[in-house]
């Protein structure tokens, strides 16, 4: 069995919510896809910040890629860690007046008006991979619908070829059908890339579309309960 790439044990973090965020035990191994069902938007944000080392737990231990987040010594080490995660979140900044390709080129270059040819090729590859219609590529992202916007955020999250893709309520605002297709597409992309997936969500149907393991979170105890393998939406997988 491969060693964990992410391990949380007896974690507590007070974020001025109804109760502190508690996580009893969570282990993620290379290539696994896990949906954490029950984390609301605020607790999901706290979870992401803890896992990426942006904040430290009040109690407990978080180990990513074999190293405790408490041992991160400086900003350079932290940025090196963050680059190993691809975060798909509504909190990620997008530039509304720029086009899809310009936004996707931003991880590769500071020159975006227009992007250099190499950066534009990389951006086009990401747009194609995440299922953005070519007709949208040169449009300002302010004109995109909810499904295309989350796919754009997915492309940004994949840009640096992360080892772990973290989804923060990725299906919010989508129809059930759109969420099912998106989840299946993300699952397929992660498998092709050999990336692990952690999906924080309250949408169990989306969780079953995107992940092999479904874990139901109990806020009072921090315990995760296995709900069975994701077998819904197989028709989207072909």
C-alpha positions as semicolon CSV with decimal commas, in nm:
position;residue;x (nm);y (nm);z (nm)
1;X;0,000;0,000;0,000
2;X;0,134;0,342;-0,096
3;X;0,198;0,592;0,186
4;X;-0,061;0,870;0,232
5;X;-0,011;1,194;0,043
6;X;-0,256;1,364;0,279
7;X;-0,329;1,269;0,639
8;X;-0,534;1,454;0,902
9;X;-0,565;1,326;1,257
10;X;-0,759;1,473;1,550
11;X;-0,772;1,815;1,385
12;X;-0,961;2,105;1,543
13;X;-0,983;2,461;1,409
14;X;-1,196;2,736;1,562
15;X;-1,328;2,966;1,289
16;X;-1,602;3,140;1,489
17;X;-1,870;2,913;1,348
18;X;-2,141;2,728;1,538
19;X;-1,870;2,485;1,646
20;X;-1,502;2,440;1,557
21;X;-1,413;2,243;1,248
22;X;-1,328;1,892;1,364
23;X;-1,175;1,612;1,159
24;X;-1,104;1,290;1,341
25;X;-0,919;1,099;1,070
26;X;-0,878;1,146;0,696
27;X;-0,627;0,968;0,474
28;X;-0,579;1,018;0,100
29;X;-0,346;0,807;-0,111
30;X;-0,202;0,865;-0,455
31;X;-0,463;0,828;-0,728
32;X;-0,762;0,816;-0,490
33;X;-1,073;1,025;-0,536
34;X;-1,273;1,109;-0,224
35;X;-1,589;1,315;-0,172
36;X;-1,636;1,472;0,170
37;X;-2,011;1,519;0,199
38;X;-2,148;1,762;0,458
39;X;-1,890;2,041;0,461
40;X;-2,074;2,370;0,405
41;X;-1,909;2,656;0,220
42;X;-1,741;2,810;0,523
43;X;-1,614;2,483;0,670
44;X;-1,494;2,377;0,325
45;X;-1,292;2,699;0,297
46;X;-1,135;2,633;0,639
47;X;-1,058;2,275;0,535
48;X;-0,884;2,388;0,216
49;X;-0,678;2,647;0,403
50;X;-0,569;2,384;0,655
51;X;-0,476;2,122;0,397
52;X;-0,272;2,366;0,191
53;X;-0,092;2,503;0,497
54;X;-0,241;2,851;0,464
55;X;-0,353;2,818;0,827
56;X;-0,252;2,581;1,106
57;X;-0,487;2,370;1,318
58;X;-0,550;2,463;1,681
59;X;-0,496;2,096;1,765
60;X;-0,407;1,780;1,578
61;X;-0,177;1,707;1,286
62;X;-0,191;1,757;0,910
63;X;0,072;1,583;0,698
64;X;0,093;1,655;0,325
65;X;0,334;1,464;0,101
66;X;0,506;1,324;0,408
67;X;0,558;1,653;0,590
68;X;0,365;1,828;0,865
69;X;0,222;2,166;0,771
70;X;0,361;2,291;1,103
71;X;0,712;2,242;0,963
72;X;0,672;2,485;0,673
73;X;0,955;2,731;0,734
74;X;0,894;3,023;0,499
75;X;0,686;3,156;0,212
76;X;0,901;2,983;-0,051
77;X;0,836;2,642;0,108
78;X;0,467;2,720;0,137
79;X;0,437;2,826;-0,228
80;X;0,615;2,506;-0,330
81;X;0,354;2,307;-0,136
82;X;0,058;2,502;-0,274
83;X;0,173;2,437;-0,630
84;X;0,111;2,066;-0,571
85;X;-0,259;2,137;-0,517
86;X;-0,506;2,244;-0,783
87;X;-0,791;2,429;-0,614
88;X;-1,129;2,468;-0,785
89;X;-1,312;2,732;-0,584
90;X;-1,551;3,020;-0,637
91;X;-1,307;3,222;-0,427
92;X;-1,040;3,206;-0,698
93;X;-1,001;3,541;-0,873
94;X;-1,104;3,558;-1,238
95;X;-1,073;3,870;-1,453
96;X;-1,424;3,922;-1,586
97;X;-1,336;4,150;-1,878
98;X;-1,071;3,915;-2,016
99;X;-1,139;3,617;-2,238
100;X;-1,139;3,251;-2,145
101;X;-0,797;3,197;-2,306
102;X;-0,649;3,504;-2,139
103;X;-0,764;3,381;-1,798
104;X;-0,629;3,032;-1,867
105;X;-0,297;3,176;-1,986
106;X;-0,237;3,364;-1,660
107;X;-0,062;3,075;-1,478
108;X;0,194;3,066;-1,763
109;X;0,263;3,431;-1,842
110;X;0,211;3,789;-1,730
111;X;0,167;3,894;-2,092
112;X;-0,198;3,837;-2,170
113;X;-0,289;4,112;-2,419
114;X;-0,243;3,900;-2,621
115;X;-0,080;3,593;-2,466
116;X;0,239;3,466;-2,632
117;X;0,185;3,178;-2,873
118;X;0,320;2,913;-2,633
119;X;0,097;3,030;-2,346
120;X;-0,200;3,047;-2,580
121;X;-0,139;2,687;-2,691
122;X;-0,127;2,574;-2,329
123;X;-0,444;2,767;-2,250
124;X;-0,620;2,619;-2,553
125;X;-0,518;2,270;-2,442
126;X;-0,666;2,330;-2,098
127;X;-0,987;2,472;-2,245
128;X;-1,029;2,164;-2,462
129;X;-0,945;1,925;-2,178
130;X;-1,205;2,068;-1,939
131;X;-1,480;2,074;-2,201
132;X;-1,510;2,445;-2,277
133;X;-1,664;2,490;-2,623
134;X;-1,425;2,657;-2,866
135;X;-1,695;2,918;-2,935
136;X;-1,637;3,053;-2,581
137;X;-1,259;3,081;-2,591
138;X;-1,240;3,440;-2,714
139;X;-1,540;3,565;-2,516
140;X;-1,513;3,771;-2,195
141;X;-1,580;3,536;-1,907
142;X;-1,850;3,768;-1,774
143;X;-2,070;3,620;-2,051
144;X;-2,023;3,257;-1,946
145;X;-2,292;3,043;-1,785
146;X;-2,238;2,867;-1,450
147;X;-2,119;2,540;-1,604
148;X;-1,858;2,709;-1,824
149;X;-1,735;2,922;-1,534
150;X;-1,667;2,622;-1,313
151;X;-1,494;2,448;-1,603
152;X;-1,276;2,757;-1,645
153;X;-1,186;2,738;-1,276
154;X;-1,110;2,369;-1,326
155;X;-0,873;2,457;-1,607
156;X;-0,696;2,709;-1,386
157;X;-0,669;2,446;-1,113
158;X;-0,509;2,198;-1,355
159;X;-0,266;2,444;-1,513
160;X;0,040;2,354;-1,303
161;X;-0,029;1,978;-1,320
162;X;-0,116;1,929;-0,952
163;X;-0,082;1,604;-0,762
164;X;-0,409;1,670;-0,577
165;X;-0,718;1,842;-0,713
166;X;-0,933;2,000;-0,441
167;X;-1,293;2,085;-0,530
168;X;-1,466;2,339;-0,309
169;X;-1,842;2,314;-0,377
170;X;-1,773;2,281;-0,748
171;X;-2,133;2,185;-0,833
172;X;-2,293;2,488;-0,665
173;X;-2,532;2,662;-0,903
174;X;-2,546;2,375;-1,153
175;X;-2,843;2,162;-1,248
176;X;-2,835;1,796;-1,143
177;X;-2,754;1,693;-1,500
178;X;-2,474;1,949;-1,535
179;X;-2,330;1,844;-1,199
180;X;-2,334;1,477;-1,301
181;X;-2,153;1,544;-1,629
182;X;-1,902;1,773;-1,459
183;X;-1,828;1,515;-1,189
184;X;-1,774;1,239;-1,444
185;X;-1,551;1,465;-1,654
186;X;-1,336;1,557;-1,353
187;X;-1,305;1,191;-1,255
188;X;-1,186;1,104;-1,607
189;X;-0,939;1,396;-1,619
190;X;-0,791;1,304;-1,281
191;X;-0,747;0,942;-1,389
192;X;-0,569;1,043;-1,710
193;X;-0,339;1,274;-1,517
194;X;-0,283;1,037;-1,226
195;X;-0,406;1,303;-0,983
196;X;-0,591;1,249;-0,657
197;X;-0,921;1,427;-0,592
198;X;-1,076;1,564;-0,274
199;X;-1,424;1,708;-0,324
200;X;-1,577;1,910;-0,040
201;X;-1,950;1,925;-0,108
202;X;-2,302;1,902;0,026
203;X;-2,419;1,747;-0,303
204;X;-2,397;1,371;-0,254
205;X;-2,502;1,299;-0,613
206;X;-2,212;1,509;-0,741
207;X;-1,986;1,336;-0,492
208;X;-2,081;0,996;-0,631
209;X;-2,018;1,117;-0,986
210;X;-1,671;1,253;-0,912
211;X;-1,531;1,016;-0,647
212;X;-1,469;0,649;-0,577
213;X;-1,513;0,695;-0,200
214;X;-1,798;0,885;-0,037
215;X;-1,738;0,999;0,322
216;X;-2,019;1,157;0,522
217;X;-1,893;1,413;0,770
218;X;-2,034;1,441;1,124
219;X;-1,965;1,800;1,238
220;X;-2,002;1,734;1,611
221;X;-1,742;1,456;1,621
222;X;-1,538;1,516;1,308
223;X;-1,587;1,154;1,209
224;X;-1,618;1,046;0,846
225;X;-1,849;0,754;0,769
226;X;-1,801;0,555;0,448
227;X;-2,113;0,568;0,230
228;X;-2,005;0,323;-0,038
229;X;-1,831;0,355;-0,371
230;X;-1,948;0,612;-0,625
231;X;-2,153;0,422;-0,880
232;X;-2,407;0,681;-0,988
233;X;-2,393;0,862;-1,320
234;X;-2,204;0,578;-1,490
235;X;-2,390;0,668;-1,809
236;X;-2,181;0,989;-1,822
237;X;-1,861;0,785;-1,816
238;X;-1,934;0,605;-2,141
